[in-house]
Amino acid sequence: MAQLSISKVARQVGLRPSAIRYYERLGILSPAERKSGQRRYDHDAVYRLAIIQRARQTGFTLDEIRELFFGFPKGTSPGKRWQEMSSRKLAELEQLSEQIETMKGLLQGVQNCHCDALNECGEKLLRRGSIGVAVKRLPLGRR
């Protein structure tokens, strides 16, 4: 079985060697064998890194990637894992899309501001009652 250096693996999957070492520390990539003190990877590690890369590109967090590998009962097919994980991610994206549309509408509304002072803007927003509705739709931490 071919043993690849960390730099070769990094080039193959488009990662920095530091990212590969980080994934090892997190436990989502098995520690590499060592030969003369250097990490050596087999093709299974390259394949796993390709999965990690695709999952990262599609917006999965490292915790979600850990769940993809280790959060399902033994014997759960890859298709079932991807289906469950992607269904959740798609629902999350749909909610985010709705929030973006709300934010776009709010930004377009403030572009037409003709107030002389910011306090006047606040007064108008409160008078219209349009503040509470939009703010509640934003995720926590973005209020």
C-alpha positions as CSV (number, residue, x, y, z in Angstrom):
1,M,0.0,0.0,0.0
2,A,1.4,3.4,-1.0
3,Q,2.5,5.6,1.8
4,L,2.2,9.3,1.0
5,S,3.9,12.2,2.8
6,I,1.8,14.9,4.3
7,S,2.9,17.4,1.6
8,K,1.8,15.1,-1.2
9,V,-1.6,14.4,0.5
10,A,-2.0,18.2,1.1
11,R,-1.5,18.9,-2.6
12,Q,-3.8,16.1,-3.7
13,V,-6.7,17.3,-1.6
14,G,-6.0,21.1,-1.7
15,L,-5.2,21.6,2.0
16,R,-2.3,22.9,4.0
17,P,-0.4,20.3,6.0
18,S,-1.4,22.2,9.2
19,A,-5.0,21.5,8.4
20,I,-4.3,17.8,8.1
21,R,-2.5,17.8,11.4
22,Y,-5.5,19.7,12.9
23,Y,-8.0,17.2,11.7
24,E,-5.9,14.5,13.3
25,R,-5.9,16.3,16.6
26,L,-9.7,16.7,16.4
27,G,-10.0,13.0,15.8
28,I,-11.8,13.2,12.4
29,L,-8.7,11.8,10.7
30,S,-6.9,8.9,12.1
31,P,-3.3,9.6,13.2
32,A,-0.8,8.8,10.4
33,E,1.7,6.1,10.6
34,R,5.3,7.4,11.2
35,K,8.3,6.4,9.3
36,S,11.6,8.0,10.3
37,G,9.6,10.5,12.3
38,Q,7.5,11.6,9.3
39,R,3.8,11.2,8.8
40,R,2.8,8.7,6.1
41,Y,-0.7,8.4,4.9
42,D,-2.5,5.7,2.9
43,H,-5.2,6.2,0.3
44,D,-8.0,5.8,2.9
45,A,-6.7,8.9,4.6
46,V,-6.8,10.8,1.3
47,Y,-10.4,9.7,0.7
48,R,-11.4,10.7,4.1
49,L,-9.8,14.1,3.6
50,A,-11.7,14.5,0.3
51,I,-15.0,13.8,2.2
52,I,-14.0,16.4,4.8
53,Q,-13.2,18.9,2.1
54,R,-16.5,18.4,0.4
55,A,-18.4,18.7,3.7
56,R,-16.6,21.9,4.5
57,Q,-17.3,23.3,1.0
58,T,-21.0,22.6,1.5
59,G,-21.1,24.4,4.9
60,F,-20.8,21.7,7.4
61,T,-19.0,22.5,10.6
62,L,-16.3,20.4,12.0
63,D,-18.7,19.1,14.7
64,E,-21.2,18.1,12.0
65,I,-18.4,16.4,10.1
66,R,-17.5,14.5,13.3
67,E,-21.2,13.5,13.5
68,L,-21.1,12.3,9.8
69,F,-18.3,9.9,10.7
70,F,-19.1,8.9,14.2
71,G,-22.6,10.0,15.1
72,F,-24.6,7.2,13.5
73,P,-25.2,3.6,14.5
74,K,-22.6,1.2,13.2
75,G,-23.6,-0.1,9.8
76,T,-25.5,3.1,8.8
77,S,-24.9,3.5,5.0
78,P,-23.1,6.6,3.7
79,G,-26.2,7.5,1.7
80,K,-28.3,7.5,4.8
81,R,-25.8,9.6,6.7
82,W,-25.5,12.2,3.9
83,Q,-29.3,12.2,3.5
84,E,-29.9,13.0,7.1
85,M,-27.1,15.5,7.4
86,S,-27.9,17.3,4.2
87,S,-31.7,17.5,5.0
88,R,-30.8,19.4,8.2
89,K,-28.3,21.6,6.4
90,L,-30.9,22.4,3.7
91,A,-33.4,23.4,6.3
92,E,-30.8,25.6,8.0
93,L,-30.0,27.3,4.6
94,E,-33.7,27.9,3.9
95,Q,-34.1,29.7,7.2
96,L,-30.9,31.7,6.5
97,S,-32.3,32.6,3.1
98,E,-35.5,33.9,4.7
99,Q,-33.4,36.0,7.1
100,I,-31.4,37.4,4.2
101,E,-34.5,38.4,2.4
102,T,-35.8,40.2,5.5
103,M,-32.5,42.0,5.9
104,K,-32.4,43.0,2.2
105,G,-35.9,44.5,2.6
106,L,-34.8,46.4,5.7
107,L,-31.7,47.7,4.0
108,Q,-33.6,48.8,1.0
109,G,-36.0,50.7,3.3
110,V,-33.3,52.6,5.1
111,Q,-31.7,53.6,1.8
112,N,-34.6,56.0,1.3
113,C,-34.1,57.8,4.7
114,H,-34.6,61.5,4.6
115,C,-34.2,62.1,8.4
116,D,-32.1,65.0,9.6
117,A,-30.9,63.1,12.7
118,L,-30.5,59.4,13.7
119,N,-32.9,60.0,16.6
120,E,-35.5,61.0,14.1
121,C,-35.0,57.6,12.4
122,G,-35.5,55.8,15.7
123,E,-38.7,57.8,16.4
124,K,-40.2,57.0,13.0
125,L,-39.3,53.3,13.3
126,L,-41.0,53.0,16.7
127,R,-44.0,55.0,15.6
128,R,-44.5,52.6,12.7
129,G,-44.0,49.6,15.0
130,S,-41.6,48.1,12.5
131,I,-38.7,47.4,14.8
132,G,-39.7,44.4,16.9
133,V,-40.9,42.3,14.0
134,A,-37.6,42.3,12.0
135,V,-35.3,42.0,14.9
136,K,-37.0,38.8,16.2
137,R,-36.2,37.1,12.9
138,L,-32.5,37.5,13.1
139,P,-30.5,34.7,14.9
140,L,-29.2,35.2,18.3
141,G,-26.0,37.1,18.4
142,R,-26.9,39.3,15.5
143,R,-29.3,41.6,17.1
